[in-house]
């Protein structure tokens, strides 16, 4: 009898999480595409994001390009620039450029310049931004032309590739003098069974201090684990244009898989 109960309990605890809310500390289920690039200092990182299927529920969705800041082989924090489906902003559309200091310095929210974009909830990191599904947006982190007396300024910007309009979000201030460890990700605060949402990532590239273009040929798939509160029904897929991240669908690509980046090449 006790052996039966033990087996039943084990089966219950190992059951996939495909419904209900994520149980992570921040209430989100996240999954990432980690760039396979050499440990080369970078001064610019870019990725193109296209929202293919819009969210149908009033929950926060966040899709971003993430970088870490470093100096003399020591991490100085990290930040992410990306689009949000966010009910706190007009039309539920927003852009975010924010980050945190290194853990060994307390991990405080990074300071930065005041954005020229409005923010309905007056959030310094998240600003009103009228993005559209089906448009391709170029997310970019690069050195700012602004010179600080102490530290370094890094500029986050978004280019609508359908219209050519460039929007500067703002500058973040950090002690890091170069970028490392780029990745792109989806962070979803909706219930696991909420209607499926898809985004496509493409044209991943960085630039080193000498001006050489660095392009990842592959990315590594990472899902937030069930133990850490993630949903088990998120997956990724490679199509002819890029890599698609999708929620609320059976997982087809396993944790840790290495995927080719379509069209990865260095422009001549």
N, C-alpha and C positions, 0 to 999 in steps of 0.2 A: 504493500500500500504506500509506504513512504517513498519507495523507489519510483512508483508511478507518479506521485505528487511532484517529486524532484524533476522527473522528465517533463511533466506538464509545465512546471514553473520555468524550466530552461527554454522550452519551446515558446512560451509566452514572451519571455524577455528578449528572445532573439527574433521575434516577429518583425517584419519590415515596417518602418514608419512611413505610410503612404497617406495617412489622414491625420487630422488634428494639427495643432500649431507646433512649430519647432520649439524644442525645449532648451535651446542654447541660452547662454547668459544674456545675449542681446535680443533674443526672440526671433532670430533669423536663421534661415538655412542658406548656406553659401557654397558655391563651387567655383573653382579657379582653373585657369590655364597658365601654367608657370612656364615662362620662356626659357628655352634651352640655349643660353648664350654664355660665352666665356666670361670669366670674372674680370671683365674689362670696364674701367671707369667710363661712364657715359655722361654727356652734357645735354642730351636731348633724347626723349623717348616719345613715340607716337603710336596710336592704334586707331583703327576706324571701327565705329560701332553703328549698327543699324538695328532698330527695334522692328522685328518682323511681325510679331503678334502682341498687341497691347494687353495690359492687365485688364481684367473685367471685374475686379473686386477693389474695394477701398482700403487697400493695404499698401505699405511702402515697398517699392522695388528700386534697387540701386544697381547700376551697371557701371563699372569703373576700370580705369587704368591705374595700377598701383606701382609706386616706386619706393625704394628705400634711399635715404640720404646717407652718405658716408664721407669720412675724412681720415686719411692715414690708416686705412684698413679697419676703422672702427665705425660702427653704425651710429648715426646721429638722429635716427627717427625715420618716419615714413609718411607718405601721404597718398591720396587718391583723387583723381579728377574724373568726373563722370556725370551721367544723366540720371535723374530720379523721376519716378512716377510717385508723386507726393501730394497728398490731399491738402496739405497746408498751403500750397501755392496755387496761383490762378491756373485753371485748366489742368491741374495736377501735374504740371511739368516744371522741372527745376534742374539746376546744375550745381554740383558741389566740387569744391577744391579745398580740402582740409586734411589735417594730419596730426601726428603726435610725435613728441620727442622720444629719444631712446629710453628703453625700460630702466636702464641703470641711472638715469637722471630723473626718474619719476614718471615718465610717459605723459607729461603735460601736453595739452592741446597747443599746437604751434600758433604763434602769433603771425600776423600778416598785414598787408595793406587793406584799406577799405575798398570793397568792390564798387564799381560804378553801376552795377546792376541792382535793381530794387530787390528787396526781400520782404514779402508780406509778413512773415513771422519774425522779421528782424534777426535772422540767423547769419552771423558773419561768414560761415562756411557754405551755406546753401542759399542760392539766389534764384529769383524768378527767371525762367528761361523757356521760351516757347519753342520746344522741339517737336518734331512730327514723326510718327511712325512711317517707315519707308524711306526716310531721308538718311543718308550716310553722314555721320558726324566724325570728324577727325579730332580725337582727344590728344592734347600735346602738353608735355612738361618740358620746359627748357629754362636755361639761365635767363634771368630778367635783365634788361638793360639798366635797371636801377642798381646803383652801388651803395651798399650799406657800410657804415663805419665799423660795424662788427657783425660777422656772419655773412650769410649769402642769401640772396633773394631768388626764388624759383617761381616762374610764372606758369599758371595753368590756363589753357585756352581751348576753345572749341571752334572748329570750322565746319559750317554746313556745306558739304561738298556739292549739294544740289544748287545752292545759290552763290557759293563762294564767300559768304559772309563770315568774317572772323570775329569771335567774341572773346575778349580777355576777361577771365573771371576775376583774378586778382593775383598778387604775389604772396607766397609764404616765406617766412624767415626761419633759417635753420643754420646750424654750424656745419652742415654737410657741404662739401665743395664738389661732389659729383654724385651721380645716380648709379644704383646697382639693383639687382634682383627685380626686374620688371615682371609684371603679370597682369592679366585681366580677369575680371570676375563678375559674377552675379550674386547679389545679396537680397534674399527674398523674405519678407516679413509676413507673407500670406500663409494660410493653412496649406498643408501639403497637397490637399485635393482640390485647391482652387483651380479654376480654368487655366489651361496650359498657356504659357507665355514663352516666346522665343526671341532671342537676339543673335545677331551674327557679328563675329569679330574677324577683321581682315587687315592686311597691310601693316603688319607689326614691324617696327623698325626703331633703331636707336642710332645715335651719332656719338663717336668717341671724341676726345679732346683734339685729335688731329684732323677731324672732319670726315673720317672714314665712316661709312654706313655699316651698321651691324644689324643683320637680319637673322632672326631665329628660324632655323629650318624645321624645328619640331617644338612642340610644347608638351608638358606633362600635365595630365588630368588629375585634379585633386578635388574630392568631395568632402564636405564637412561630415564627419562620421555620425552614425546613429547615437553613439555614446556621448558625443558632444552636442547632440540635439538636432542634427540635420535630418532632412527628408531623404528617403531612399528612392524616391521617384523623380530624381533629376538626372539628366544625361547630356551628352554632347554628341555631335556628329560633324563629319567633314563633308562639305559640299564643294562645288566647283569654284566658289568665291571666297570661302573662309571656313571658320569653325563656328557651329551653331550651338548655343546653350539653351536647353529647353526644360521647363518645369512640368510636373504632373504628367509624366509619361514613363513607361517602363525603362529602366536603365539598360542601355545597350553597350556602353563603353565602360570598362571596369576602372576602379581606382588605380592610379599609377600608370595608366596606359600612356604610351608615347605616340603622339599624333603628328603627321606631317602638316606643315602650314602651306595651304594651296598658294601657288604663285610666288612663293618666297624667292626673292632674287635681290641682288644689289643693283640699283640703277646705275647705269654707266653714263 
